[in-house]
């Protein structure tokens, strides 16, 4: 993988993943309400099934985004260890953002840190020469 491509991937995942983590709370809440409504509708019509499909899907997607941010922060930290074009701030922000996002109720804080780290990665792209 080229140096610029990894910086671009880290920047995009940090930015898009951070934005997703900011709104993931609302997505998971809406999917939980949908599952409750589906379960109540099933019970009202004589069924006994409990629906947790959409909540499970939304929570799993959010977990994958959190882990991706954390792993890309670690990979970037190792890859850009001796590179002057990328400072340590974007790597540290992605690592801390991914680690904080895994903790329940702190996903939005991790999302903010991931957005800042991704923005710093994208801002450093102009230092690369093709």
Buried (B, 14 or more C-beta within 10 A) or exposed (E): EEEBEBBBBBBBBBBBBBBBBBEBBEBBEEBBEBBBEBBEEBEEEEEEEEBBEBBEEBBEBBBEBBEBBBBBBBBBBEBBEEBEBBEEEBBBBBBBBBBBBBEEEBBBBBBBBBBBBBBBBBEBEEEBEE
